[in-house]
Amino acid sequence: MEFLNDVKGLKTYKIVLFALVLLGMVLIFSTGMGDVSAISVNDTYKPTISTVDPVNNAVGVSTSKTVKLTFRELVKKGTMWIEFKNSKGQAVQFTSNLTGKILYIKPKSQLAHQTSYSVILHSGSVKDLAGNGIAMYSTKFTTIKAIKTYSGNGVTFNYPATWYLDSDTDAGDKFVYGTKYFSSISPQFQLQIEANPNGMNDQYAMESIYDAVYPSGFKVISRQIYTLNGNKVYGLIYTINAKYYPVTMETKEINIIKNHKTYTMDFTAPLKTFANEKTDFNIIAQSFKIL
């Protein structure tokens, strides 16, 4: 009996000892975790930005755009300043709001059209929770051009305010012309609206465009089908090397067939500078709607 009592006592002692050790580990671990969550004494890295909207060097940005900078960690306001200015160095009045990892910078008034702006975060203007200040950071963007709106012939679209626009009717077909300046090699736009011939259905009309043969001097580069503002588009890109142009031209053609009518938009510019005109062309194409 005495032996059994000793054994029971030993077991009880081990259980109590194990419980005390376990309790101590929990206390130590929880205390350590509390310290780590309160402050990370080993964090000496400056906070960095993961994304910015609009992206650096963006063009065609809205004149009422709020700049959004997202950091890789939680941040707070620092002691240095943030600048918002145009390309002439003129300051833009703004409000800022810092929430979690995101800094919002909102202009107090509408920005100017077709103007470059810079947002500069000076060193220490934003800090992480450990007190490390950001290194100087800057980003730039350019606002959209001033635009006008055309509405007529059952369609509407925006176009650059500095462009010249006119319309005409020929044998029942409707034409709308636009040009950047008066020259045969000016970046230009043409919209032709024509009824499908002889009651042709829309599907067959689209197929006829796909099978079209172009005259001498026209070279088709690509053909594609996609969606634009909810409409199915048959698009082509081709070059024109013809006597009525002094240089080789490039054209992006957009065809939409709807309600037994074909809407053909041609965007044309010299081959060497066509890419530079895409911003203007996109203003028209992306806003085009059939009423």
Residue frames as qw, qx, qy, qz and C-alpha x, y, z in Angstrom:
[[0.000, 0.886, 0.464, 0.000, 0.00, 0.00, 0.00],
 [0.310, -0.784, 0.099, 0.528, 2.81, 2.38, 0.80],
 [0.406, -0.111, 0.606, 0.675, 4.42, 1.69, -2.57],
 [0.193, 0.616, 0.675, 0.357, 1.15, 2.38, -4.39],
 [0.144, -0.922, -0.273, 0.233, 0.69, 5.62, -2.47],
 [0.384, -0.554, 0.329, 0.661, 4.21, 6.70, -3.50],
 [0.339, 0.199, 0.690, 0.607, 3.45, 5.96, -7.12],
 [0.048, 0.814, 0.560, 0.145, 0.18, 7.95, -6.99],
 [0.280, -0.855, -0.059, 0.432, 2.01, 10.82, -5.31],
 [0.417, -0.286, 0.495, 0.706, 4.72, 10.82, -8.01],
 [0.247, 0.482, 0.687, 0.484, 2.10, 10.91, -10.76],
 [0.097, -0.908, -0.399, 0.079, 0.32, 13.79, -9.06],
 [0.390, -0.684, 0.172, 0.592, 3.61, 15.67, -8.70],
 [0.381, -0.007, 0.612, 0.693, 4.43, 15.20, -12.41],
 [0.129, 0.701, 0.637, 0.293, 0.98, 16.39, -13.46],
 [0.214, -0.918, -0.203, 0.265, 1.26, 19.50, -11.29],
 [0.435, -0.497, 0.359, 0.659, 4.80, 20.18, -12.53],
 [0.347, 0.269, 0.672, 0.597, 3.76, 19.78, -16.17],
 [0.017, 0.848, 0.518, 0.111, 0.83, 22.14, -15.64],
 [0.310, -0.839, 0.002, 0.446, 3.09, 24.77, -14.08],
 [0.426, -0.238, 0.527, 0.696, 5.60, 24.50, -16.95],
 [0.242, 0.515, 0.687, 0.452, 2.82, 24.77, -19.53],
 [0.106, -0.916, -0.368, 0.118, 1.35, 27.80, -17.79],
 [0.386, -0.669, 0.207, 0.600, 4.75, 29.47, -17.76],
 [0.384, 0.050, 0.632, 0.671, 5.22, 28.87, -21.48],
 [0.114, 0.742, 0.612, 0.251, 1.80, 30.34, -22.26],
 [0.231, -0.906, -0.163, 0.314, 2.59, 33.44, -20.21],
 [0.416, -0.464, 0.403, 0.670, 5.98, 33.91, -21.82],
 [0.332, 0.273, 0.701, 0.569, 4.62, 33.33, -25.33],
 [0.037, 0.834, 0.535, 0.125, 1.64, 35.63, -24.89],
 [0.298, -0.835, -0.006, 0.462, 3.81, 38.35, -23.38],
 [0.413, -0.252, 0.533, 0.694, 6.27, 38.08, -26.25],
 [0.241, 0.505, 0.690, 0.458, 3.50, 38.24, -28.85],
 [0.095, -0.912, -0.371, 0.147, 2.05, 41.27, -27.13],
 [0.349, -0.664, 0.225, 0.622, 5.39, 43.03, -27.37],
 [0.366, 0.027, 0.661, 0.654, 5.76, 42.18, -31.06],
 [0.134, 0.692, 0.648, 0.289, 2.27, 43.39, -31.94],
 [0.198, -0.892, -0.218, 0.342, 2.82, 46.63, -30.04],
 [0.146, 0.900, -0.328, -0.248, 6.04, 47.59, -31.81],
 [0.942, 0.225, 0.042, 0.247, 8.46, 45.90, -34.17],
 [0.368, -0.840, 0.237, 0.321, 11.81, 47.07, -32.87],
 [0.592, -0.188, 0.594, 0.512, 13.67, 45.44, -35.77],
 [0.480, 0.710, 0.476, 0.197, 11.75, 47.25, -38.53],
 [0.269, -0.604, 0.151, 0.735, 14.13, 49.77, -40.13],
 [0.345, 0.233, 0.677, 0.607, 12.78, 49.59, -43.68],
 [0.192, 0.238, -0.014, -0.952, 11.18, 52.60, -45.35],
 [0.579, 0.443, 0.611, -0.308, 7.57, 52.14, -46.52],
 [0.101, -0.170, 0.647, 0.737, 7.17, 51.69, -50.27],
 [0.585, 0.356, 0.105, -0.721, 4.32, 52.11, -52.73],
 [0.515, 0.061, 0.842, 0.150, 2.93, 49.06, -54.53],
 [0.300, 0.531, 0.653, 0.449, 0.50, 50.77, -56.93],
 [0.015, 0.407, 0.127, -0.905, -0.52, 54.26, -57.99],
 [0.251, 0.577, 0.726, 0.277, -3.68, 55.31, -59.83],
 [0.807, 0.574, -0.078, -0.112, -3.37, 56.85, -62.34],
 [0.892, -0.091, 0.115, 0.427, -0.17, 55.02, -63.27],
 [0.325, -0.635, 0.219, 0.666, 2.98, 57.04, -63.72],
 [0.050, -0.277, 0.535, 0.797, 3.03, 58.97, -67.02],
 [0.306, 0.508, 0.805, -0.014, -0.63, 58.15, -67.72],
 [0.050, 0.044, -0.283, -0.957, -2.39, 60.26, -70.38],
 [0.400, -0.324, -0.591, -0.621, -6.05, 61.04, -70.92],
 [0.264, -0.259, -0.780, 0.505, -6.74, 61.26, -67.19],
 [0.159, -0.792, -0.553, -0.205, -10.02, 62.76, -65.98],
 [0.135, 0.558, -0.166, 0.802, -9.82, 66.39, -64.83],
 [0.593, -0.579, 0.131, -0.543, -11.60, 65.38, -61.61],
 [0.824, 0.076, -0.548, 0.125, -9.33, 62.42, -60.85],
 [0.588, -0.735, 0.284, -0.183, -8.43, 61.56, -57.26],
 [0.454, 0.533, -0.703, 0.126, -4.88, 60.19, -57.02],
 [0.890, -0.386, 0.081, -0.230, -4.72, 56.89, -55.12],
 [0.322, 0.586, -0.719, 0.192, -1.42, 55.56, -53.73],
 [0.923, -0.314, -0.099, -0.197, -1.37, 52.10, -52.15],
 [0.069, -0.703, 0.680, -0.196, 1.46, 51.14, -49.78],
 [0.640, 0.129, -0.757, -0.027, 2.78, 47.68, -48.97],
 [0.401, -0.245, -0.740, 0.481, 2.11, 48.12, -45.24],
 [0.221, -0.859, -0.461, 0.037, 0.00, 50.14, -42.84],
 [0.422, 0.244, -0.061, 0.871, 1.10, 53.79, -42.78],
 [0.195, -0.818, -0.432, 0.325, 0.39, 57.08, -41.03],
 [0.268, 0.930, 0.041, 0.248, 0.95, 60.74, -41.76],
 [0.720, -0.051, -0.182, 0.667, 4.50, 62.03, -41.34],
 [0.266, -0.739, -0.183, 0.591, 5.95, 65.43, -40.62],
 [0.201, -0.247, 0.433, 0.843, 7.03, 66.54, -44.11],
 [0.454, 0.493, 0.150, -0.727, 4.86, 67.82, -46.95],
 [0.552, 0.320, 0.727, 0.253, 3.15, 66.57, -50.12],
 [0.085, 0.449, -0.231, -0.859, 3.16, 68.61, -53.33],
 [0.513, 0.527, 0.670, 0.105, 0.61, 68.65, -56.16],
 [0.014, 0.687, -0.155, -0.710, 1.57, 70.95, -59.05],
 [0.752, 0.626, 0.189, -0.084, 1.27, 71.41, -62.80],
 [0.815, 0.237, 0.118, 0.516, 4.07, 71.44, -65.36],
 [0.204, 0.777, -0.041, 0.594, 4.54, 75.20, -64.80],
 [0.381, 0.077, -0.623, 0.679, 5.20, 74.64, -61.10],
 [0.385, -0.364, 0.034, -0.847, 1.88, 76.12, -60.03],
 [0.107, -0.041, 0.895, -0.431, 0.48, 74.50, -56.88],
 [0.490, -0.315, -0.618, -0.528, -2.81, 72.62, -56.90],
 [0.411, -0.322, 0.493, -0.696, -4.94, 72.91, -53.79],
 [0.640, -0.031, -0.734, -0.226, -5.96, 69.47, -52.54],
 [0.676, -0.486, 0.339, -0.437, -7.19, 67.43, -49.60],
 [0.414, 0.325, -0.850, 0.026, -5.56, 64.19, -48.45],
 [0.805, -0.332, 0.180, -0.458, -6.95, 61.21, -46.63],
 [0.263, 0.420, -0.864, 0.085, -4.87, 58.33, -45.30],
 [0.834, -0.195, 0.182, -0.482, -6.72, 55.10, -44.51],
 [0.951, -0.104, 0.287, 0.055, -4.83, 51.92, -43.67],
 [0.653, -0.139, 0.459, 0.585, -2.49, 51.35, -46.59],
 [0.376, 0.596, 0.508, 0.496, -4.09, 53.87, -48.99],
 [0.158, -0.472, -0.101, 0.861, -3.41, 57.59, -49.44],
 [0.331, 0.715, 0.569, 0.238, -6.01, 59.59, -51.40],
 [0.214, -0.351, 0.048, 0.910, -5.10, 62.98, -52.85],
 [0.259, 0.685, 0.668, 0.133, -8.11, 64.90, -54.21],
 [0.210, 0.205, 0.137, 0.946, -7.92, 68.25, -56.04],
 [0.091, 0.462, 0.545, -0.694, -10.21, 70.90, -54.55],
 [0.475, 0.640, 0.048, -0.602, -11.22, 72.08, -58.03],
 [0.871, 0.445, 0.209, 0.017, -11.32, 70.76, -61.58],
 [0.546, -0.378, 0.428, 0.613, -7.90, 70.28, -63.18],
 [0.325, 0.657, -0.261, -0.628, -7.09, 71.91, -66.51],
 [0.911, 0.356, 0.191, -0.079, -7.47, 69.94, -69.73],
 [0.807, 0.481, -0.090, 0.330, -4.42, 68.57, -71.56],
 [0.087, -0.849, 0.388, -0.349, -2.08, 69.56, -68.74],
 [0.710, 0.112, -0.633, 0.289, 0.70, 67.61, -67.02],
 [0.527, -0.732, 0.147, -0.406, 0.63, 67.26, -63.23],
 [0.521, 0.262, -0.731, 0.353, 3.03, 65.88, -60.64],
 [0.713, -0.650, -0.052, -0.257, 2.38, 64.53, -57.16],
 [0.467, 0.468, -0.604, 0.445, 5.47, 64.52, -54.93],
 [0.772, -0.611, -0.168, -0.045, 5.72, 62.83, -51.53],
 [0.170, 0.771, -0.502, 0.353, 8.72, 64.37, -49.81],
 [0.536, 0.113, -0.773, 0.321, 10.90, 62.21, -47.55],
 [0.122, -0.115, -0.718, 0.676, 9.10, 61.56, -44.28],
 [0.410, -0.093, -0.109, -0.901, 5.68, 62.80, -45.46],
 [0.882, -0.178, -0.198, -0.388, 4.32, 59.29, -44.81],
 [0.076, -0.502, 0.817, -0.273, 5.62, 56.85, -42.17],
 [0.639, -0.145, -0.740, -0.152, 5.02, 53.22, -41.31],
 [0.669, -0.674, -0.204, -0.238, 3.87, 52.21, -37.82],
 [0.814, -0.268, -0.149, 0.493, 7.48, 51.74, -36.72],
 [0.181, -0.886, -0.006, 0.428, 8.23, 55.38, -37.56],
 [0.511, -0.119, 0.521, 0.674, 10.23, 54.86, -40.75],
 [0.312, 0.698, 0.073, -0.640, 9.64, 57.68, -43.24],
 [0.780, 0.511, 0.342, 0.115, 9.09, 57.19, -46.96],
 [0.446, -0.212, 0.349, 0.796, 11.87, 58.15, -49.36],
 [0.276, 0.489, -0.077, -0.824, 11.01, 60.93, -51.81],
 [0.398, 0.289, 0.846, 0.205, 8.50, 59.65, -54.37],
 [0.278, 0.455, -0.064, -0.843, 6.92, 61.33, -57.41],
 [0.429, 0.338, 0.813, 0.202, 4.43, 60.37, -60.10],
 [0.124, 0.323, -0.216, -0.913, 3.14, 62.23, -63.18],
 [0.377, 0.465, 0.796, 0.091, 0.06, 62.19, -65.40],
 [0.033, 0.067, -0.301, -0.951, -1.55, 64.26, -68.15],
 [0.430, 0.393, 0.569, -0.580, -5.24, 65.14, -68.21],
 [0.484, 0.468, 0.701, 0.235, -7.62, 64.51, -71.07],
 [0.137, 0.105, 0.311, 0.935, -8.04, 67.02, -73.86],
 [0.378, 0.320, 0.306, -0.813, -11.02, 69.32, -73.93],
 [0.178, 0.195, 0.906, 0.331, -13.83, 67.65, -75.86],
 [0.471, 0.139, -0.052, -0.870, -17.00, 68.49, -77.73],
 [0.467, 0.167, 0.853, -0.163, -19.96, 66.22, -78.43],
 [0.295, 0.113, -0.563, -0.764, -21.48, 65.41, -81.81],
 [0.388, 0.269, 0.814, -0.339, -25.08, 64.24, -81.87],
 [0.518, 0.494, -0.144, -0.683, -26.92, 63.63, -85.15],
 [0.595, 0.330, -0.639, -0.359, -27.82, 61.04, -87.78],
 [0.911, -0.254, -0.220, -0.238, -28.79, 58.63, -85.01],
 [0.806, -0.008, -0.360, 0.469, -25.35, 58.58, -83.34],
 [0.249, -0.949, 0.120, -0.154, -23.40, 60.47, -80.71],
 [0.853, -0.022, -0.172, 0.492, -19.71, 60.65, -79.85],
 [0.311, -0.886, 0.076, 0.334, -17.10, 62.93, -78.29],
 [0.746, 0.463, 0.046, 0.477, -14.20, 64.43, -80.21],
 [0.509, -0.249, -0.147, 0.811, -11.22, 66.72, -79.40],
 [0.077, 0.857, 0.347, -0.373, -12.43, 70.31, -79.07],
 [0.104, -0.660, 0.369, 0.647, -9.65, 71.58, -81.36],
 [0.354, 0.112, 0.822, 0.432, -10.71, 69.35, -84.26],
 [0.375, 0.240, -0.196, -0.874, -12.85, 70.54, -87.18],
 [0.333, 0.219, 0.913, -0.090, -16.05, 68.58, -87.83],
 [0.424, 0.268, -0.237, -0.832, -18.53, 68.58, -90.72],
 [0.518, 0.187, 0.824, -0.134, -21.27, 66.32, -92.12],
 [0.330, 0.325, -0.468, -0.752, -22.81, 65.60, -95.51],
 [0.728, 0.215, 0.593, -0.269, -25.29, 63.34, -97.30],
 [0.214, 0.451, -0.654, -0.569, -24.61, 61.57, -100.60],
 [0.549, 0.030, -0.716, -0.430, -27.14, 59.28, -102.30],
 [0.780, -0.454, -0.270, -0.335, -28.80, 58.57, -98.98],
 [0.779, -0.120, -0.403, 0.465, -25.57, 57.73, -97.16],
 [0.307, -0.948, -0.016, -0.086, -24.65, 59.92, -94.19],
 [0.716, 0.268, -0.275, 0.583, -21.09, 61.15, -93.70],
 [0.390, -0.920, 0.019, 0.027, -19.40, 62.87, -90.74],
 [0.711, 0.443, -0.226, 0.497, -15.85, 64.12, -91.21],
 [0.483, -0.867, 0.047, 0.113, -13.31, 65.24, -88.65],
 [0.731, 0.437, -0.176, 0.493, -9.74, 66.51, -89.05],
 [0.595, -0.537, -0.203, 0.562, -7.05, 67.80, -86.73],
 [0.038, -0.651, 0.169, 0.739, -5.90, 70.42, -89.27],
 [0.695, 0.643, 0.117, -0.299, -6.46, 71.08, -92.96],
 [0.085, 0.610, -0.736, -0.281, -4.06, 68.83, -94.84],
 [0.826, 0.160, -0.434, -0.322, -4.26, 65.54, -96.72],
 [0.607, 0.134, -0.717, 0.316, -1.91, 63.98, -94.15],
 [0.331, -0.428, 0.381, -0.750, -3.71, 65.38, -91.10],
 [0.043, 0.120, 0.951, -0.283, -4.95, 62.85, -88.55],
 [0.443, -0.009, -0.234, -0.866, -8.57, 62.43, -89.63],
 [0.305, 0.163, 0.878, -0.331, -11.80, 60.64, -88.93],
 [0.418, 0.034, -0.441, -0.794, -14.71, 59.64, -91.14],
 [0.399, 0.167, 0.816, -0.383, -18.04, 58.05, -90.24],
 [0.354, 0.055, -0.586, -0.726, -20.22, 56.62, -93.00],
 [0.460, 0.157, 0.728, -0.483, -23.77, 55.40, -92.29],
 [0.398, 0.193, -0.592, -0.674, -25.47, 53.38, -95.02],
 [0.821, -0.007, 0.276, -0.500, -28.50, 51.12, -95.18],
 [0.505, -0.153, 0.829, 0.185, -27.85, 47.45, -95.91],
 [0.292, 0.278, -0.523, -0.751, -28.38, 46.95, -99.68],
 [0.568, -0.025, -0.652, -0.501, -31.51, 45.20, -100.94],
 [0.777, -0.435, 0.007, -0.455, -32.81, 44.30, -97.51],
 [0.643, 0.271, -0.665, 0.265, -29.68, 42.29, -96.67],
 [0.725, -0.651, -0.224, -0.036, -29.75, 40.95, -93.09],
 [0.238, -0.906, 0.344, -0.069, -27.13, 42.12, -90.61],
 [0.782, -0.330, 0.499, 0.177, -25.21, 38.83, -90.48],
 [0.753, 0.438, 0.350, 0.345, -24.80, 38.66, -94.24],
 [0.187, 0.958, -0.053, 0.213, -23.78, 42.32, -94.32],
 [0.491, -0.751, 0.438, 0.056, -21.03, 41.60, -91.79],
 [0.817, -0.023, 0.507, 0.273, -19.80, 38.65, -93.85],
 [0.578, 0.739, 0.202, 0.280, -19.66, 40.82, -96.97],
 [0.091, -0.951, 0.280, -0.093, -17.38, 43.25, -95.15],
 [0.705, -0.466, 0.519, 0.131, -15.15, 40.38, -94.07],
 [0.758, 0.216, 0.519, 0.332, -14.82, 39.22, -97.69],
 [0.286, 0.939, 0.041, -0.186, -14.27, 42.68, -99.15],
 [0.774, 0.160, 0.177, 0.586, -11.43, 43.11, -101.64],
 [0.162, -0.861, -0.023, 0.482, -9.41, 46.31, -101.36],
 [0.610, 0.791, -0.017, 0.048, -7.99, 48.21, -104.35],
 [0.758, 0.286, -0.179, 0.559, -4.36, 48.55, -105.33],
 [0.134, 0.573, -0.289, 0.755, -2.28, 50.44, -102.78],
 [0.650, -0.512, 0.194, -0.527, -4.27, 49.10, -99.80],
 [0.509, 0.221, -0.812, 0.179, -2.56, 46.47, -97.65],
 [0.733, -0.552, -0.137, -0.373, -4.56, 44.77, -94.87],
 [0.127, 0.524, -0.728, 0.423, -2.42, 44.27, -91.75],
 [0.021, 0.058, 0.920, -0.387, -4.96, 42.64, -89.43],
 [0.515, -0.340, -0.432, -0.658, -8.62, 41.70, -89.06],
 [0.141, -0.050, -0.848, 0.508, -10.40, 41.14, -85.77],
 [0.436, -0.561, -0.498, -0.497, -13.84, 40.89, -84.21],
 [0.272, -0.087, -0.638, 0.715, -14.48, 42.42, -80.77],
 [0.177, -0.773, -0.609, -0.032, -17.06, 44.35, -78.72],
 [0.221, 0.126, -0.103, 0.962, -17.25, 48.14, -78.41],
 [0.314, -0.007, 0.252, -0.915, -19.85, 49.77, -76.16],
 [0.603, 0.178, 0.654, -0.421, -21.99, 46.64, -76.34],
 [0.714, 0.594, -0.059, -0.366, -21.82, 46.41, -80.15],
 [0.851, -0.021, 0.422, 0.313, -20.13, 43.67, -82.16],
 [0.156, 0.867, -0.281, -0.381, -17.34, 45.18, -84.24],
 [0.884, 0.241, 0.210, 0.341, -15.54, 43.92, -87.30],
 [0.143, -0.923, 0.199, 0.296, -12.25, 45.80, -87.33],
 [0.839, 0.372, 0.071, 0.390, -9.39, 46.12, -89.79],
 [0.273, -0.812, 0.237, 0.457, -6.02, 47.83, -89.83],
 [0.772, 0.409, 0.321, 0.367, -4.47, 48.57, -93.21],
 [0.295, -0.511, 0.201, 0.782, -1.96, 50.86, -94.87],
 [0.535, 0.784, 0.312, -0.050, -2.63, 53.06, -97.88],
 [0.395, -0.409, 0.410, 0.713, 0.08, 53.80, -100.41],
 [0.439, 0.662, 0.576, 0.190, -1.82, 55.69, -103.08],
 [0.406, 0.354, 0.186, 0.822, -1.20, 58.72, -105.28],
 [0.208, -0.792, -0.251, -0.516, -3.69, 60.94, -103.43],
 [0.636, -0.764, 0.034, 0.097, -1.49, 60.72, -100.28],
 [0.350, 0.813, -0.442, 0.147, 2.11, 62.01, -100.37],
 [0.067, -0.451, 0.841, -0.293, 3.15, 59.54, -97.63],
 [0.448, -0.158, -0.874, -0.107, 2.07, 56.06, -96.60],
 [0.466, -0.382, 0.186, -0.776, -0.99, 56.28, -94.36],
 [0.149, -0.074, -0.965, 0.204, -2.38, 53.87, -91.77],
 [0.526, -0.274, -0.161, -0.789, -6.10, 53.37, -91.16],
 [0.081, 0.088, 0.927, -0.355, -7.97, 51.64, -88.37],
 [0.437, -0.161, -0.448, -0.763, -11.44, 50.78, -89.63],
 [0.215, 0.098, 0.823, -0.517, -14.36, 49.94, -87.34],
 [0.397, -0.144, -0.594, -0.685, -17.57, 48.42, -88.75],
 [0.252, 0.143, 0.772, -0.566, -20.77, 48.05, -86.71],
 [0.298, -0.200, -0.675, -0.644, -23.94, 46.64, -88.24],
 [0.045, 0.300, 0.758, -0.577, -27.14, 47.37, -86.36],
 [0.378, 0.605, 0.441, -0.544, -30.79, 47.87, -87.26],
 [0.688, 0.533, 0.442, 0.219, -30.07, 47.06, -90.93],
 [0.232, 0.959, -0.143, 0.081, -27.47, 49.82, -91.18],
 [0.841, 0.025, -0.133, 0.523, -23.70, 49.71, -91.43],
 [0.199, -0.975, 0.100, 0.026, -21.68, 52.23, -89.41],
 [0.845, 0.204, -0.057, 0.491, -18.11, 52.48, -90.69],
 [0.253, -0.951, 0.125, 0.124, -15.54, 54.57, -88.84],
 [0.801, 0.362, -0.100, 0.465, -12.12, 55.21, -90.36],
 [0.398, -0.878, 0.135, 0.228, -9.25, 56.65, -88.32],
 [0.798, 0.454, 0.059, 0.393, -6.35, 57.67, -90.57],
 [0.238, -0.920, 0.248, 0.188, -2.92, 59.23, -90.00],
 [0.455, 0.677, -0.579, -0.010, 0.58, 58.94, -91.48],
 [0.910, -0.062, -0.406, 0.062, 2.01, 55.49, -90.81],
 [0.528, 0.255, -0.483, 0.650, 5.01, 56.88, -88.94],
 [0.081, -0.217, 0.396, -0.889, 2.94, 58.97, -86.52],
 [0.582, -0.355, -0.549, -0.484, -0.28, 56.94, -86.24],
 [0.594, -0.307, -0.657, 0.348, 0.58, 55.73, -82.73],
 [0.188, -0.050, -0.294, 0.936, 0.87, 59.35, -81.53],
 [0.360, -0.165, -0.219, -0.892, -2.73, 60.03, -82.53],
 [0.396, -0.251, -0.882, -0.042, -4.32, 57.13, -80.64],
 [0.070, -0.309, -0.595, 0.738, -5.39, 59.31, -77.71],
 [0.334, 0.253, -0.081, -0.904, -7.52, 61.50, -80.01],
 [0.471, 0.017, -0.740, -0.479, -8.86, 58.51, -81.92],
 [0.287, -0.219, -0.892, 0.273, -9.83, 56.76, -78.68],
 [0.178, 0.233, 0.359, -0.886, -11.85, 59.78, -77.55],
 [0.541, 0.183, -0.320, -0.756, -14.09, 59.24, -80.58],
 [0.535, 0.052, -0.816, -0.213, -14.17, 55.45, -80.73],
 [0.247, -0.132, -0.853, 0.441, -14.70, 54.79, -77.03],
 [0.222, 0.292, 0.416, -0.832, -17.56, 57.28, -76.77],
 [0.324, 0.067, -0.582, -0.743, -19.35, 56.28, -79.98],
 [0.326, 0.230, 0.824, -0.403, -22.97, 55.25, -79.43],
 [0.146, -0.246, -0.697, -0.658, -25.85, 54.40, -81.75],
 [0.319, -0.003, 0.384, -0.867, -29.03, 56.07, -80.48]]
